[in-house]
Amino acid sequence: MFAFPFALFLSLLPVVANIFGYDERLGGCWYRGSGQHSIFIWEWVTFYGWIYASILYCAIVIIMVIVKLHLVAKQIDTFDFSSTSRSSSHPPLINKAMISSVVRRVIWYPVLPLAQIFGGINDTCYYVNSYVPYPLKFICAICLSLQGFLNALVFAQDIAVTRTFQAIKLQWWISIVNSYESHYPHKSYNKAIALVKSNDLNYNNADIIKSDMINDDWLRYMLLIKLFSPPKIRPREILSDHLSSINPFGDNEPSVLVDEGQGIKPVHLKDSHQHSSSSYYFKSVNSSEPLIGSSIEPTKRISRISEEIETTLERL
């Protein structure tokens, strides 16, 4: 509440005292007559002194926060969660990853004030020795030029900014990556993500992102039936053992194959164990001739069987 008025007051004091102006030694607008004893006091009272005070305050606060977080991390390591895990399936509210994230965010706050230190050291060295070493001048020029960049870094560590970036990234990922993998599964790298509603109180019932784990067998299966047509086989190779995998009964009941012209209604083949509610069936066809040894051309019969197999697999 009082920070801005107090900073404005300190900035207006040199203006009222006619201290600000063009400094010939520095070649720019600064405290006029820098290097003199009175001007040096003005610089420290209205500028450098408060910068060092703020840096010292930030350093003390950051050290206290890091020590506190370190103690909390040690308590988490020594705490026995085995007793609490029986009554609750929620993970601990604080973990090492969260602590590391907080520490990384906190240590950026004093970066901007630290960039001002070398300016004060430069003026102090000139006031005492009437000479400033070139390395100190070089470091001072770099730090003063990096103030805008360092301010952007600190701003980028804010949790509101990071969440906004994550939301934009999530929107792009879903619209581009998920859409591409859904249309081209044979070219995907399984990078699609799915939003899952979390009921965990530790995440405040927020939407969390979980990787969409795609089963490799399922992916190979989909690639096979989408990219390749059923293989062509000769009539003498169409034996019961080749088609036994389609019949869920195995050896318990015979396979039922229906040809055109038989006038047989659709036959539903259900699992004898009755653990699955899915049914396997062939389309009703009309044929008065048996499957093998009939007068129908073998190529047409094979093509028909391939269509039946493909239709059945697509309905699984």
Contacts in CASP RR format, 6 or more apart in sequence:
PFRMAT RR
TARGET T0000
AUTHOR 0000-0000-0000
METHOD contacts of the structure
MODEL  1
MFAFPFALFLSLLPVVANIFGYDERLGGCWYRGSGQHSIFIWEWVTFYGW
IYASILYCAIVIIMVIVKLHLVAKQIDTFDFSSTSRSSSHPPLINKAMIS
SVVRRVIWYPVLPLAQIFGGINDTCYYVNSYVPYPLKFICAICLSLQGFL
NALVFAQDIAVTRTFQAIKLQWWISIVNSYESHYPHKSYNKAIALVKSND
LNYNNADIIKSDMINDDWLRYMLLIKLFSPPKIRPREILSDHLSSINPFG
DNEPSVLVDEGQGIKPVHLKDSHQHSSSSYYFKSVNSSEPLIGSSIEPTK
RISRISEEIETTLERL
10 46 0 8 1.000
10 47 0 8 1.000
10 50 0 8 1.000
11 46 0 8 1.000
13 46 0 8 1.000
14 20 0 8 1.000
14 31 0 8 1.000
14 42 0 8 1.000
14 46 0 8 1.000
17 42 0 8 1.000
19 31 0 8 1.000
19 32 0 8 1.000
19 39 0 8 1.000
19 42 0 8 1.000
20 29 0 8 1.000
20 30 0 8 1.000
20 31 0 8 1.000
20 32 0 8 1.000
21 29 0 8 1.000
21 30 0 8 1.000
21 31 0 8 1.000
21 32 0 8 1.000
22 28 0 8 1.000
22 29 0 8 1.000
22 32 0 8 1.000
23 29 0 8 1.000
23 30 0 8 1.000
23 31 0 8 1.000
23 32 0 8 1.000
23 33 0 8 1.000
23 34 0 8 1.000
25 33 0 8 1.000
25 34 0 8 1.000
25 35 0 8 1.000
26 34 0 8 1.000
31 39 0 8 1.000
31 42 0 8 1.000
31 43 0 8 1.000
32 39 0 8 1.000
33 39 0 8 1.000
34 40 0 8 1.000
34 43 0 8 1.000
34 123 0 8 1.000
34 126 0 8 1.000
35 123 0 8 1.000
35 126 0 8 1.000
35 127 0 8 1.000
37 127 0 8 1.000
40 123 0 8 1.000
40 127 0 8 1.000
43 120 0 8 1.000
43 123 0 8 1.000
48 116 0 8 1.000
48 119 0 8 1.000
48 120 0 8 1.000
48 123 0 8 1.000
51 113 0 8 1.000
51 116 0 8 1.000
51 117 0 8 1.000
51 120 0 8 1.000
52 117 0 8 1.000
54 113 0 8 1.000
55 110 0 8 1.000
55 113 0 8 1.000
55 114 0 8 1.000
55 116 0 8 1.000
55 117 0 8 1.000
58 109 0 8 1.000
58 110 0 8 1.000
58 113 0 8 1.000
59 110 0 8 1.000
62 106 0 8 1.000
62 107 0 8 1.000
62 109 0 8 1.000
62 110 0 8 1.000
65 102 0 8 1.000
65 103 0 8 1.000
65 106 0 8 1.000
66 103 0 8 1.000
66 106 0 8 1.000
66 107 0 8 1.000
69 99 0 8 1.000
69 102 0 8 1.000
69 103 0 8 1.000
72 94 0 8 1.000
72 99 0 8 1.000
73 96 0 8 1.000
73 99 0 8 1.000
76 92 0 8 1.000
76 94 0 8 1.000
76 95 0 8 1.000
76 96 0 8 1.000
79 92 0 8 1.000
81 92 0 8 1.000
90 200 0 8 1.000
90 201 0 8 1.000
90 202 0 8 1.000
91 200 0 8 1.000
91 202 0 8 1.000
92 202 0 8 1.000
93 202 0 8 1.000
104 157 0 8 1.000
105 157 0 8 1.000
105 159 0 8 1.000
108 153 0 8 1.000
108 154 0 8 1.000
108 157 0 8 1.000
109 154 0 8 1.000
111 150 0 8 1.000
111 153 0 8 1.000
111 154 0 8 1.000
112 147 0 8 1.000
112 150 0 8 1.000
112 151 0 8 1.000
112 154 0 8 1.000
115 143 0 8 1.000
115 144 0 8 1.000
115 146 0 8 1.000
115 147 0 8 1.000
115 150 0 8 1.000
116 143 0 8 1.000
116 144 0 8 1.000
116 147 0 8 1.000
117 143 0 8 1.000
118 136 0 8 1.000
118 139 0 8 1.000
118 140 0 8 1.000
118 143 0 8 1.000
118 144 0 8 1.000
119 140 0 8 1.000
119 143 0 8 1.000
119 144 0 8 1.000
121 136 0 8 1.000
121 140 0 8 1.000
122 132 0 8 1.000
122 136 0 8 1.000
122 137 0 8 1.000
122 140 0 8 1.000
125 131 0 8 1.000
125 132 0 8 1.000
125 133 0 8 1.000
125 136 0 8 1.000
126 132 0 8 1.000
155 161 0 8 1.000
156 162 0 8 1.000
170 193 0 8 1.000
170 209 0 8 1.000
173 193 0 8 1.000
174 193 0 8 1.000
177 191 0 8 1.000
177 192 0 8 1.000
177 193 0 8 1.000
178 192 0 8 1.000
178 193 0 8 1.000
180 187 0 8 1.000
180 188 0 8 1.000
181 187 0 8 1.000
181 188 0 8 1.000
181 189 0 8 1.000
181 190 0 8 1.000
181 191 0 8 1.000
181 192 0 8 1.000
182 192 0 8 1.000
185 219 0 8 1.000
185 222 0 8 1.000
185 223 0 8 1.000
185 226 0 8 1.000
186 223 0 8 1.000
186 226 0 8 1.000
186 227 0 8 1.000
188 214 0 8 1.000
190 212 0 8 1.000
190 213 0 8 1.000
190 214 0 8 1.000
190 219 0 8 1.000
192 212 0 8 1.000
192 214 0 8 1.000
193 209 0 8 1.000
193 210 0 8 1.000
193 211 0 8 1.000
193 212 0 8 1.000
194 209 0 8 1.000
194 210 0 8 1.000
194 212 0 8 1.000
195 207 0 8 1.000
195 208 0 8 1.000
195 209 0 8 1.000
196 207 0 8 1.000
196 208 0 8 1.000
196 209 0 8 1.000
196 210 0 8 1.000
197 205 0 8 1.000
197 207 0 8 1.000
198 205 0 8 1.000
198 206 0 8 1.000
198 207 0 8 1.000
198 208 0 8 1.000
199 205 0 8 1.000
225 310 0 8 1.000
225 313 0 8 1.000
225 314 0 8 1.000
229 306 0 8 1.000
229 310 0 8 1.000
230 306 0 8 1.000
230 309 0 8 1.000
230 310 0 8 1.000
232 302 0 8 1.000
232 306 0 8 1.000
233 242 0 8 1.000
233 302 0 8 1.000
234 298 0 8 1.000
235 292 0 8 1.000
235 293 0 8 1.000
235 298 0 8 1.000
235 301 0 8 1.000
235 302 0 8 1.000
238 291 0 8 1.000
238 292 0 8 1.000
238 302 0 8 1.000
238 305 0 8 1.000
240 255 0 8 1.000
243 255 0 8 1.000
243 257 0 8 1.000
244 250 0 8 1.000
244 255 0 8 1.000
246 255 0 8 1.000
246 280 0 8 1.000
246 309 0 8 1.000
246 312 0 8 1.000
247 253 0 8 1.000
247 254 0 8 1.000
247 255 0 8 1.000
247 256 0 8 1.000
247 269 0 8 1.000
248 269 0 8 1.000
248 270 0 8 1.000
248 271 0 8 1.000
248 272 0 8 1.000
248 280 0 8 1.000
249 255 0 8 1.000
249 269 0 8 1.000
249 272 0 8 1.000
252 272 0 8 1.000
253 272 0 8 1.000
256 267 0 8 1.000
256 269 0 8 1.000
256 282 0 8 1.000
257 282 0 8 1.000
257 291 0 8 1.000
258 264 0 8 1.000
258 266 0 8 1.000
258 267 0 8 1.000
258 282 0 8 1.000
258 284 0 8 1.000
258 285 0 8 1.000
258 287 0 8 1.000
259 285 0 8 1.000
259 287 0 8 1.000
259 289 0 8 1.000
259 290 0 8 1.000
259 291 0 8 1.000
259 294 0 8 1.000
259 296 0 8 1.000
259 301 0 8 1.000
259 304 0 8 1.000
260 285 0 8 1.000
260 286 0 8 1.000
260 287 0 8 1.000
260 296 0 8 1.000
260 304 0 8 1.000
261 285 0 8 1.000
261 286 0 8 1.000
261 287 0 8 1.000
261 288 0 8 1.000
261 289 0 8 1.000
262 285 0 8 1.000
262 286 0 8 1.000
262 287 0 8 1.000
262 288 0 8 1.000
262 289 0 8 1.000
263 284 0 8 1.000
263 285 0 8 1.000
263 286 0 8 1.000
263 287 0 8 1.000
263 288 0 8 1.000
264 284 0 8 1.000
264 285 0 8 1.000
265 284 0 8 1.000
266 281 0 8 1.000
266 282 0 8 1.000
266 283 0 8 1.000
266 284 0 8 1.000
267 281 0 8 1.000
267 282 0 8 1.000
268 279 0 8 1.000
268 280 0 8 1.000
268 281 0 8 1.000
269 279 0 8 1.000
269 280 0 8 1.000
269 281 0 8 1.000
270 279 0 8 1.000
270 280 0 8 1.000
278 316 0 8 1.000
280 312 0 8 1.000
280 316 0 8 1.000
281 312 0 8 1.000
282 308 0 8 1.000
282 311 0 8 1.000
282 312 0 8 1.000
283 308 0 8 1.000
283 311 0 8 1.000
285 304 0 8 1.000
287 294 0 8 1.000
287 296 0 8 1.000
289 295 0 8 1.000
289 296 0 8 1.000
291 301 0 8 1.000
294 301 0 8 1.000
END
